[in-house]
Amino acid sequence: MTISRRTLLAAAPVAAAALAAPSLARAQNAGRVVIIGGGFGGASAARFARDRFPALDVTLIEQNRTFTTCPYGNLVLAGRRTIESITFGYERLAARGVRVVHQRATAIDPQAKRVRLSDGAEVPYDRLVVSPGIDLRWGAIERYDQAASARMPHGWAPYVQPITVLERQLREMRQGGVFVMAIPDNPFRCPPGPYERISMVAEYFKRHNPRAKILALDAKNGFSKQPLFQDAWEELYPGMIEWRGASNDGRVTAVNPEALECVTEFRDRVRGDVVNVIPPQMAGQIARDAGLANASGWCPIKPATFESAQVSDIWVLGDATIAAPMPKSGFAASTQAKHAIACIAASLAGREPPPAVYFNTCYSHVGEDYGISIVGVFRGGERLTEVEGSGGISPRNSALPADRRAEFRRLEAIYADGWYDAITGEMFG
Ligand SMILES: Cc1cc2nc3c(=O)[nH]c(=O)nc-3n(C[C@H](O)[C@H](O)[C@H](O)COP(=O)(O)OP(=O)(O)OC[C@H]3O[C@@H](n4cnc5c(N)ncnc54)[C@H](O)[C@@H]3O)c2cc1C
């Protein structure tokens, strides 16, 4: 390993132990798997590799010392969760034997099979996993850049801007004010996320600012779980939420940060007291710099394995990938991670990869004791396809017996909490 001693000593104690006993590490080593990004894809891959393929030598490169999940960030806005309760450290992954290196990966050399770190050290790999999440496309909405995002927060990537910036503005909003949201076109991180956010902001307003309004300006004409969300908005927050789709001039093309104003495609000027702009996105920078992305800004993968379609011996996971019809979700990233690690172990052992089956469930909280969900099962061969009849959205209230509705929605909210505890426990526990 040519990783520098300074980097290693700053990393987990386990890393120092491995350095002290290189012969032991080598004796067990079936291959060096290096993972960039310690979020849903990367942390899941590290944990799965460590637990299920103990002969692999696993290094996780993550730029931050803690990870704040996007899931349940909207509940922080509602006032139901604290930021601390959705923030996790890497100590337990390290204690399990993952070599955790807190550095930014700055370059990948696929010929030499090395990752360069921000401190100048280099980490060699046999197989590389890249799960860096998204970058925001500054300027795709005219005048929406990093400076503008301080006044008009996105709250869409915690490693770029913590959700607390938006939370603070929400808490300070005047009574009876207007909360404006700009929502991007597909593809983007977490298709139901903006609509869960609308719901959680509405829940907060219902309790603390009951005359406030929410105006959602959307670059699309439809969205994930739309009938379920809209049923809930009518029932729980009547008259509070207006959603404008693209054909109703909902697409925001420019902002005026000084005036807290959004400008739409047909030049409507919409002013808010708080403005939440979720801009268009692309794969994280390291993936784009390494030639893993195509002209779309996202990374093509081989659907059967999640190996990059452009660079061999590199696997790309999660939001950075082109994996439709799978959504860009944390659950999807973790199921891709497990399959990718199984494929990597097979390729290192000279075996065929296992058959590819991927799963997704996305729960959304829309009110107190009120949850909804969408499920899908996917197969990867030549193409990624959703298994017909395998999933769909949970039933609308109108399809449930009147005396069972409240219980059904309460159970979905409980299942959502169970999902969150399970997946974060699996990544960081
Ligand atoms: C409001 C909201 C709600 C959501 N709710 C849900 C939900 O309920 N269920 C669900 O399944 N999904 C949900 N998601 C989506 C989910 O957060 C993402 O799909 C998931 O985080 C993608 O995982 P990832 O591994 O691709 O990226 P991430 O989880 O974002 O991880 C990327 C990591 O890479 C690190 N990194 C990036 N570049 C480098 C580098 N060069 N060097 C070192 N480290 C680097 C970052 O610091 C980060 O820790 C939600 C998203 C949002 C915005």
The ligand as an SDF file (V2000), in Angstrom:
LIG
                    3D

 53 58  0  0  0  0  0  0  0  0999 V2000
  -34.9100   15.3630    0.9810 C   0  0  0  0  0  0  0  0  0  0  0  0
  -34.4950   13.9700    0.5870 C   0  0  0  0  0  0  0  0  0  0  0  0
  -35.1580   12.8820    1.1050 C   0  0  0  0  0  0  0  0  0  0  0  0
  -34.7810   11.5980    0.7270 C   0  0  0  0  0  0  0  0  0  0  0  0
  -35.4800   10.5340    1.2440 N   0  0  0  0  0  0  0  0  0  0  0  0
  -35.1710    9.2830    0.8520 C   0  0  0  0  0  0  0  0  0  0  0  0
  -35.8960    8.1730    1.3820 C   0  0  0  0  0  0  0  0  0  0  0  0
  -36.8220    8.3200    2.1770 O   0  0  0  0  0  0  0  0  0  0  0  0
  -35.5290    6.9220    0.9690 N   0  0  0  0  0  0  0  0  0  0  0  0
  -34.5080    6.7210    0.0970 C   0  0  0  0  0  0  0  0  0  0  0  0
  -34.2250    5.5600   -0.2240 O   0  0  0  0  0  0  0  0  0  0  0  0
  -33.8020    7.7580   -0.4250 N   0  0  0  0  0  0  0  0  0  0  0  0
  -34.1130    9.0250   -0.0710 C   0  0  0  0  0  0  0  0  0  0  0  0
  -33.3900   10.0950   -0.5670 N   0  0  0  0  0  0  0  0  0  0  0  0
  -32.3540    9.8480   -1.6070 C   0  0  0  0  0  0  0  0  0  0  0  0
  -31.0020    9.4410   -1.0110 C   0  0  0  0  0  0  0  0  0  0  0  0
  -30.5380   10.4120   -0.1180 O   0  0  0  0  0  0  0  0  0  0  0  0
  -29.9680    9.2690   -2.1300 C   0  0  0  0  0  0  0  0  0  0  0  0
  -30.5440    8.5230   -3.1730 O   0  0  0  0  0  0  0  0  0  0  0  0
  -28.7310    8.5560   -1.6090 C   0  0  0  0  0  0  0  0  0  0  0  0
  -28.1050    9.3750   -0.6510 O   0  0  0  0  0  0  0  0  0  0  0  0
  -27.7740    8.2030   -2.7520 C   0  0  0  0  0  0  0  0  0  0  0  0
  -26.6480    7.5190   -2.2600 O   0  0  0  0  0  0  0  0  0  0  0  0
  -25.2050    7.7670   -2.9010 P   0  0  0  0  0  0  0  0  0  0  0  0
  -24.2880    6.7930   -2.2870 O   0  0  0  0  0  0  0  0  0  0  0  0
  -25.3400    7.8450   -4.3640 O   0  0  0  0  0  0  0  0  0  0  0  0
  -24.8430    9.2630   -2.4300 O   0  0  0  0  0  0  0  0  0  0  0  0
  -24.7380    9.8500   -0.9590 P   0  0  0  0  0  0  0  0  0  0  0  0
  -25.5330    9.0550   -0.0060 O   0  0  0  0  0  0  0  0  0  0  0  0
  -25.0800   11.2940   -1.0910 O   0  0  0  0  0  0  0  0  0  0  0  0
  -23.2190    9.7020   -0.5710 O   0  0  0  0  0  0  0  0  0  0  0  0
  -22.1950   10.3580   -1.2680 C   0  0  0  0  0  0  0  0  0  0  0  0
  -20.9870   10.4880   -0.3370 C   0  0  0  0  0  0  0  0  0  0  0  0
  -19.8190   10.6630   -1.1170 O   0  0  0  0  0  0  0  0  0  0  0  0
  -18.9790   11.6130   -0.4920 C   0  0  0  0  0  0  0  0  0  0  0  0
  -18.0900   12.1280   -1.5330 N   0  0  0  0  0  0  0  0  0  0  0  0
  -18.4430   12.7350   -2.6900 C   0  0  0  0  0  0  0  0  0  0  0  0
  -17.3520   13.0210   -3.4360 N   0  0  0  0  0  0  0  0  0  0  0  0
  -16.2870   12.5640   -2.7320 C   0  0  0  0  0  0  0  0  0  0  0  0
  -14.8900   12.5600   -2.9910 C   0  0  0  0  0  0  0  0  0  0  0  0
  -14.3760   13.0730   -4.1110 N   0  0  0  0  0  0  0  0  0  0  0  0
  -14.0590   12.0230   -2.0480 N   0  0  0  0  0  0  0  0  0  0  0  0
  -14.5600   11.5110   -0.8920 C   0  0  0  0  0  0  0  0  0  0  0  0
  -15.8800   11.5030   -0.5970 N   0  0  0  0  0  0  0  0  0  0  0  0
  -16.7500   12.0050   -1.5180 C   0  0  0  0  0  0  0  0  0  0  0  0
  -19.9440   12.6050    0.1160 C   0  0  0  0  0  0  0  0  0  0  0  0
  -19.3520   13.3530    1.1550 O   0  0  0  0  0  0  0  0  0  0  0  0
  -21.0570   11.6830    0.6060 C   0  0  0  0  0  0  0  0  0  0  0  0
  -20.8270   11.2640    1.9270 O   0  0  0  0  0  0  0  0  0  0  0  0
  -33.7160   11.4010   -0.1880 C   0  0  0  0  0  0  0  0  0  0  0  0
  -33.0500   12.5090   -0.7070 C   0  0  0  0  0  0  0  0  0  0  0  0
  -33.4300   13.7900   -0.3390 C   0  0  0  0  0  0  0  0  0  0  0  0
  -32.6860   14.9740   -0.9000 C   0  0  0  0  0  0  0  0  0  0  0  0
  1  2  1  0
  2  3  1  0
  2 52  2  0
  3  4  2  0
  4  5  1  0
  4 50  1  0
  5  6  2  0
  6  7  1  0
  6 13  1  0
  7  8  2  0
  7  9  1  0
  9 10  1  0
 10 11  2  0
 10 12  1  0
 12 13  2  0
 13 14  1  0
 14 15  1  0
 14 50  1  0
 15 16  1  0
 16 17  1  0
 16 18  1  0
 18 19  1  0
 18 20  1  0
 20 21  1  0
 20 22  1  0
 22 23  1  0
 23 24  1  0
 24 25  2  0
 24 26  1  0
 24 27  1  0
 27 28  1  0
 28 29  2  0
 28 30  1  0
 28 31  1  0
 31 32  1  0
 32 33  1  0
 33 34  1  0
 33 48  1  0
 34 35  1  0
 35 36  1  0
 35 46  1  0
 36 37  1  0
 36 45  1  0
 37 38  2  0
 38 39  1  0
 39 40  1  0
 39 45  2  0
 40 41  1  0
 40 42  2  0
 42 43  1  0
 43 44  2  0
 44 45  1  0
 46 47  1  0
 46 48  1  0
 48 49  1  0
 50 51  2  0
 51 52  1  0
 52 53  1  0
M  END
$$$$
